Amino acid sequence: MRTNRIRTIAIAATALAAALSLTACGGEDKAMGTKPAGTADTAAPAATSTDDKAQSESDAPEAGKPETQTVPAQGKHAGGNGNGDNDGKKPEAGPNGKATAEIPACTPKNSTVKVSSVSRPINHLLLTVTNTGSTNCSAYYAPFLRFDGAQAVYPVLDDSKPQAVVTLAPGEEAYAGIALLGEPGQNEPVPSDNVGVIMVDKNNESKGESTLKLPADTATDGLGFVTYWQSDVENALMF
C-alpha cells in the first residue's frame, strides 16, 4: 500500500512539473511576441486623429448631392465679350441699349458751304458749313481749299485742331477761318476769283468738292492757312 501511494505521488508530481513547464513556455512566447503556428494575424486598426477625420468628412460630398467641379471656360479670349472680338470691345450702346450708329460726314449731299468776308481780323475770310440733311453729320478735320483750281491744297493750321469733332444737328453750322496772307512783303499776292472746298470723312478722304465765288478783291500769297472746323465763329477767327 505504501509503495503504491509513493508511486501515485511521484506520478502526480511529474504531471505537475510538466504542466508548469508548458505554462512557462506559453508565457515566454506571448512576452516575446510569438504565437502558435496556424494562428491568423489580427492587426488592430490604426488610430485616426480628429483632424484627419474632419478632413475626410469635408472632402466627401454631402449625401444626396452630386459632386461638382470647376470647368475652365472655353471659346472666349481673356477680356473678350464672347462674340469673337479679339480686342474685347463692343460698339458703344445708346440710351435704348442698341449700338450707336456711326455719324456720317458732312458732304455736298447733306450740307452747304459758303464763304464770306469779315472785318476782323484783316485779310481773313470765314467759311461756313450748314447741315441741310435730316440727320446729324460731322465736320471732320479741316476743309481742303484750292484757289482758282490750284494743284496744291491750301495749308492747314494744325494748332487749330479742336478737342473733339464738330457734329451738327440738322440746321446747325460749323466754321473755319481762312487767313489769306502771310507776313507782309514776303510774297506778292495773287488775285483769286473762286475757291474749291473739299469735305472729308473720318478717314480724311475726299467726299466731294464745292466751288464757291470769292468776295471781290480776294488775293492770296501762298503763305496763309485754313483752320480746322470749329463749333463757333470766335474760335475760327482767333488764329
C-alpha positions in Angstrom: 0.0 0.0 0.0 2.7 2.4 0.9 4.6 1.6 -2.3 1.6 2.3 -4.5 1.0 5.6 -2.6 4.5 6.8 -3.2 4.2 5.9 -6.9 1.0 7.8 -7.2 2.6 10.9 -5.6 5.5 10.6 -7.9 3.3 10.4 -11.0 1.3 13.4 -9.8 4.5 15.4 -9.2 5.8 14.5 -12.6 2.5 15.6 -14.3 2.5 18.9 -12.3 6.0 19.6 -13.3 5.1 19.0 -17.0 2.1 21.4 -16.7 4.3 24.1 -15.1 6.8 23.7 -17.9 4.2 24.1 -20.6 2.7 27.2 -18.9 6.1 28.7 -18.7 6.8 28.2 -22.4 3.4 29.8 -23.3 4.1 32.8 -21.2 7.5 33.2 -22.8 6.0 33.0 -26.4 3.5 35.7 -25.5 6.0 38.0 -24.0 8.3 37.7 -27.0 5.5 38.3 -29.5 5.4 34.9 -30.9 2.3 32.8 -31.5 1.5 29.2 -32.3 1.7 28.1 -35.8 -1.6 28.4 -37.8 -2.9 31.4 -36.0 -4.1 34.3 -38.2 -2.8 37.8 -37.8 -5.4 40.2 -36.2 -3.9 43.7 -36.7 -5.5 46.5 -34.7 -6.9 49.4 -36.7 -4.7 52.4 -37.0 -5.7 55.2 -34.7 -7.4 58.1 -36.6 -6.7 61.6 -35.4 -9.5 64.2 -35.1 -8.0 66.4 -37.8 -7.8 63.5 -40.3 -11.4 62.6 -39.6 -12.6 66.2 -40.2 -10.6 66.5 -43.4 -12.0 63.2 -44.7 -15.6 64.4 -43.9 -15.1 67.8 -45.6 -13.8 66.2 -48.8 -16.7 63.8 -49.1 -19.9 65.0 -50.9 -23.0 65.5 -48.9 -25.5 62.7 -49.0 -27.9 63.1 -51.8 -25.9 65.8 -53.6 -23.7 65.2 -56.7 -20.1 66.2 -56.7 -19.2 69.5 -58.5 -16.1 70.5 -60.3 -14.8 73.7 -61.9 -14.6 73.5 -65.7 -12.4 76.1 -67.5 -14.4 78.4 -69.8 -13.8 77.6 -73.5 -14.2 79.6 -76.7 -13.6 83.0 -75.1 -10.5 85.1 -75.0 -9.3 86.8 -71.9 -11.1 90.1 -71.7 -13.3 89.2 -74.7 -17.0 89.6 -74.9 -17.7 86.1 -76.1 -18.7 87.2 -79.6 -15.3 86.5 -81.3 -13.9 90.0 -80.8 -10.2 89.7 -80.2 -9.9 93.1 -78.5 -12.8 92.5 -76.2 -14.5 95.7 -77.3 -18.0 96.3 -78.5 -19.9 99.2 -80.0 -20.9 101.9 -77.7 -24.5 101.4 -76.6 -27.1 104.2 -76.9 -29.9 105.1 -74.4 -32.1 102.3 -75.8 -29.3 99.7 -75.3 -28.6 99.4 -79.0 -25.3 100.1 -80.7 -25.0 103.8 -81.7 -24.8 104.2 -85.5 -21.8 105.9 -86.9 -22.4 109.6 -87.7 -21.8 110.3 -91.4 -19.6 113.1 -92.6 -20.9 116.4 -93.8 -20.7 116.4 -97.6 -22.1 118.3 -100.5 -25.0 115.9 -100.5 -26.2 116.7 -96.9 -24.8 120.2 -96.3 -24.0 123.5 -98.0 -20.8 125.7 -97.8 -20.5 129.4 -98.2 -17.6 131.9 -97.9 -17.9 135.5 -96.6 -15.6 138.4 -95.8 -15.1 139.6 -92.2 -13.9 143.0 -90.8 -11.7 141.4 -88.1 -9.1 140.1 -88.4 -8.0 141.7 -91.6 -7.1 139.6 -94.6 -9.3 136.8 -93.4 -12.4 135.1 -94.8 -15.0 132.9 -93.0 -16.1 129.5 -94.3 -19.4 128.2 -93.0 -20.9 124.7 -93.5 -24.6 124.1 -92.7 -26.2 120.7 -92.2 -29.1 120.7 -94.6 -30.0 117.0 -94.1 -32.5 115.3 -91.8 -29.9 113.6 -89.6 -26.7 114.6 -87.8 -23.4 114.9 -89.7 -19.8 115.5 -88.5 -17.5 118.2 -90.0 -14.2 116.1 -89.9 -10.7 117.6 -89.9 -10.4 120.8 -91.9 -11.7 121.8 -95.3 -9.3 121.4 -98.1 -9.1 124.5 -100.3 -7.9 125.1 -103.8 -7.8 128.7 -105.0 -8.6 129.1 -108.7 -8.1 125.4 -109.4 -4.6 125.3 -107.9 -3.0 121.8 -107.9 -1.8 122.1 -104.3 -4.3 122.4 -101.4 -4.1 125.4 -99.1 -2.1 124.9 -95.9 -4.0 123.7 -92.8 -3.2 125.2 -89.3 -2.5 122.2 -87.0 -2.7 124.4 -83.9 -6.4 125.0 -84.6 -7.4 121.3 -84.1 -10.4 121.2 -81.7 -10.6 118.8 -78.8 -13.5 116.9 -80.4 -15.0 116.5 -83.9 -17.8 119.0 -84.5 -21.1 117.2 -85.0 -24.0 119.2 -86.5 -27.7 118.5 -86.0 -30.0 119.5 -88.9 -29.7 123.3 -89.4 -26.6 123.7 -87.3 -23.4 125.3 -88.6 -19.6 124.8 -88.3 -16.9 127.4 -89.2 -13.4 127.6 -90.5 -11.2 130.7 -90.7 -9.1 131.5 -93.8 -6.0 133.7 -93.5 -5.2 135.0 -97.0 -1.7 136.4 -96.5 1.4 135.7 -94.6 3.9 138.3 -93.3 3.7 141.5 -95.3 6.3 141.8 -98.1 7.2 138.0 -98.2 5.3 137.1 -101.4 3.4 139.0 -104.0 -0.4 138.5 -103.5 -2.2 136.8 -106.5 -5.9 137.7 -107.1 -8.3 134.7 -106.9 -11.9 134.6 -108.1 -13.0 131.1 -107.0 -12.2 128.6 -104.3 -12.8 124.8 -104.3 -13.9 123.4 -100.9 -13.3 119.7 -100.4 -15.1 118.0 -97.5 -13.6 114.8 -96.0 -14.8 111.9 -93.9 -13.3 110.5 -90.7 -10.5 108.8 -92.7 -9.6 112.2 -94.1 -10.7 111.1 -97.6 -12.5 113.4 -100.0 -16.3 113.2 -100.0 -16.9 115.9 -102.7 -15.9 119.4 -103.7 -17.9 122.6 -103.9 -16.8 125.6 -106.0 -17.5 129.0 -104.4 -17.3 132.5 -105.7 -14.9 134.6 -103.6 -15.6 138.1 -102.4 -14.2 140.9 -104.7 -10.5 141.7 -104.5 -9.6 138.5 -102.8 -5.9 137.7 -103.1 -3.6 135.1 -101.6 0.2 134.9 -101.4 0.5 131.1 -100.6 1.6 131.8 -97.0 -1.8 131.8 -95.4 -3.8 128.9 -93.9 -7.2 127.5 -93.1 -8.3 126.2 -89.7 -10.0 123.0 -88.6 -13.8 123.1 -88.4 -14.9 124.9 -85.2 -18.2 125.0 -83.3 -18.3 128.8 -83.1 -17.1 131.8 -85.1 -14.8 133.2 -82.5 -12.7 130.1 -82.4 -12.5 130.0 -86.2 -11.2 133.6 -86.4 -8.9 133.7 -83.4 -5.8 132.4 -85.3 
